[in-house]
Amino acid sequence: LQGDPHFRSFLETETQRQRFQALVHGLTDQCWDLCMGKPGQKLDRYTETCLTNCVERFIDTSNFIVNRLEKEGEATLAKGSGGGWQ
């Protein structure tokens, strides 16, 4: 079963998905810790701006990671080996 290229590809995809989810949670925690002071009834201008900037950087980072993973996946498919991930 582990020698099956489809299984190996599935496993690599799921591993990448888990890494991405871990990154999402880490960045969410960072934005919260960085921007949120004292929770109140509504966000002040600083907190709102901080969260907006943090989310925008998160989106930029997410797009970069997705593009990078796609390129690595294409390179792996081009090799035809489905080589191991590191």
LUMRO-895556 format. One record per residue (C-alpha): z, y, x; residue number from 1; chain. Coordinates in nm, 4 decimals, always signed. Example, Ala and Ser with C-alpha at 12.3 -4.5 7.8 and 13.67 -1.06 7.14 Angstrom:
{z:+0.7800; y:-0.4500; x:+1.2300; pos:1; unit:A}
{z:+0.7140; y:-0.1060; x:+1.3670; pos:2; unit:A}
END
This chain:
{z:+0.0000; y:+0.0000; x:+0.0000; pos:1; unit:A}
{z:+0.0789; y:+0.2448; x:+0.2824; pos:2; unit:A}
{z:-0.2605; y:+0.1730; x:+0.4400; pos:3; unit:A}
{z:-0.4358; y:+0.2861; x:+0.1208; pos:4; unit:A}
{z:-0.6022; y:+0.6255; x:+0.1905; pos:5; unit:A}
{z:-0.5520; y:+0.7407; x:-0.1704; pos:6; unit:A}
{z:-0.1813; y:+0.6645; x:-0.1510; pos:7; unit:A}
{z:-0.1558; y:+0.8420; x:+0.1826; pos:8; unit:A}
{z:-0.3362; y:+1.1453; x:+0.0422; pos:9; unit:A}
{z:-0.1086; y:+1.1477; x:-0.2634; pos:10; unit:A}
{z:+0.1979; y:+1.1247; x:-0.0402; pos:11; unit:A}
{z:+0.0787; y:+1.4129; x:+0.1790; pos:12; unit:A}
{z:+0.0070; y:+1.6271; x:-0.1287; pos:13; unit:A}
{z:+0.3520; y:+1.5606; x:-0.2737; pos:14; unit:A}
{z:+0.5163; y:+1.6374; x:+0.0601; pos:15; unit:A}
{z:+0.3304; y:+1.9694; x:+0.0755; pos:16; unit:A}
{z:+0.4339; y:+2.0431; x:-0.2835; pos:17; unit:A}
{z:+0.8000; y:+1.9814; x:-0.1954; pos:18; unit:A}
{z:+0.7756; y:+2.2072; x:+0.1085; pos:19; unit:A}
{z:+0.6217; y:+2.4803; x:-0.1054; pos:20; unit:A}
{z:+0.8949; y:+2.4460; x:-0.3701; pos:21; unit:A}
{z:+1.1615; y:+2.4711; x:-0.0997; pos:22; unit:A}
{z:+0.9941; y:+2.7879; x:+0.0243; pos:23; unit:A}
{z:+0.9848; y:+2.9334; x:-0.3273; pos:24; unit:A}
{z:+1.3562; y:+2.8707; x:-0.3742; pos:25; unit:A}
{z:+1.4385; y:+3.0135; x:-0.0325; pos:26; unit:A}
{z:+1.2400; y:+3.3311; x:-0.0946; pos:27; unit:A}
{z:+1.3913; y:+3.3717; x:-0.4405; pos:28; unit:A}
{z:+1.7381; y:+3.3491; x:-0.2891; pos:29; unit:A}
{z:+1.6437; y:+3.5973; x:-0.0181; pos:30; unit:A}
{z:+1.5069; y:+3.8524; x:-0.2670; pos:31; unit:A}
{z:+1.8157; y:+3.8182; x:-0.4838; pos:32; unit:A}
{z:+2.0554; y:+3.8555; x:-0.1894; pos:33; unit:A}
{z:+1.8574; y:+4.1421; x:-0.0395; pos:34; unit:A}
{z:+1.8041; y:+4.3469; x:-0.3538; pos:35; unit:A}
{z:+2.0858; y:+4.2786; x:-0.5956; pos:36; unit:A}
{z:+2.3985; y:+4.4759; x:-0.5441; pos:37; unit:A}
{z:+2.6262; y:+4.4857; x:-0.8418; pos:38; unit:A}
{z:+2.4698; y:+4.3411; x:-1.1570; pos:39; unit:A}
{z:+2.4776; y:+4.5901; x:-1.4404; pos:40; unit:A}
{z:+2.3247; y:+4.6516; x:-1.7807; pos:41; unit:A}
{z:+1.9912; y:+4.7509; x:-1.6248; pos:42; unit:A}
{z:+1.8293; y:+4.7745; x:-1.2822; pos:43; unit:A}
{z:+1.8521; y:+5.0974; x:-1.0889; pos:44; unit:A}
{z:+1.5399; y:+5.2401; x:-0.9250; pos:45; unit:A}
{z:+1.6282; y:+5.1050; x:-0.5777; pos:46; unit:A}
{z:+1.6849; y:+4.7507; x:-0.7052; pos:47; unit:A}
{z:+1.3673; y:+4.7562; x:-0.9118; pos:48; unit:A}
{z:+1.1598; y:+4.8799; x:-0.6159; pos:49; unit:A}
{z:+1.3225; y:+4.6299; x:-0.3825; pos:50; unit:A}
{z:+1.2527; y:+4.3380; x:-0.6170; pos:51; unit:A}
{z:+0.8939; y:+4.4525; x:-0.6707; pos:52; unit:A}
{z:+0.8306; y:+4.4739; x:-0.2958; pos:53; unit:A}
{z:+0.9989; y:+4.1408; x:-0.2351; pos:54; unit:A}
{z:+0.7928; y:+3.9710; x:-0.5080; pos:55; unit:A}
{z:+0.4722; y:+4.1232; x:-0.3710; pos:56; unit:A}
{z:+0.5538; y:+3.9912; x:-0.0234; pos:57; unit:A}
{z:+0.6328; y:+3.6554; x:-0.1820; pos:58; unit:A}
{z:+0.2919; y:+3.6490; x:-0.3526; pos:59; unit:A}
{z:+0.1191; y:+3.7413; x:-0.0255; pos:60; unit:A}
{z:+0.3086; y:+3.4665; x:+0.1541; pos:61; unit:A}
{z:+0.2369; y:+3.2133; x:-0.1192; pos:62; unit:A}
{z:-0.1353; y:+3.2892; x:-0.1082; pos:63; unit:A}
{z:-0.1356; y:+3.2549; x:+0.2691; pos:64; unit:A}
{z:+0.0419; y:+2.9187; x:+0.2528; pos:65; unit:A}
{z:-0.1835; y:+2.7823; x:-0.0214; pos:66; unit:A}
{z:-0.4944; y:+2.8845; x:+0.1734; pos:67; unit:A}
{z:-0.3548; y:+2.7287; x:+0.4887; pos:68; unit:A}
{z:-0.2713; y:+2.4013; x:+0.3116; pos:69; unit:A}
{z:-0.6186; y:+2.3918; x:+0.1567; pos:70; unit:A}
{z:-0.7804; y:+2.4363; x:+0.4980; pos:71; unit:A}
{z:-0.5613; y:+2.1649; x:+0.6484; pos:72; unit:A}
{z:-0.6486; y:+1.9347; x:+0.3571; pos:73; unit:A}
{z:-1.0192; y:+2.0023; x:+0.4032; pos:74; unit:A}
{z:-0.9898; y:+1.9361; x:+0.7765; pos:75; unit:A}
{z:-0.8093; y:+1.6083; x:+0.7086; pos:76; unit:A}
{z:-1.0756; y:+1.5021; x:+0.4580; pos:77; unit:A}
{z:-1.3500; y:+1.5987; x:+0.7018; pos:78; unit:A}
{z:-1.1954; y:+1.3761; x:+0.9670; pos:79; unit:A}
{z:-1.1834; y:+1.0946; x:+0.7164; pos:80; unit:A}
{z:-0.8731; y:+0.9631; x:+0.8836; pos:81; unit:A}
{z:-0.6112; y:+1.1071; x:+0.6509; pos:82; unit:A}
{z:-0.4042; y:+1.1391; x:+0.9702; pos:83; unit:A}
{z:-0.0289; y:+1.1703; x:+0.9603; pos:84; unit:A}
{z:+0.1521; y:+1.4909; x:+0.8795; pos:85; unit:A}
{z:+0.4044; y:+1.6482; x:+1.1061; pos:86; unit:A}
END
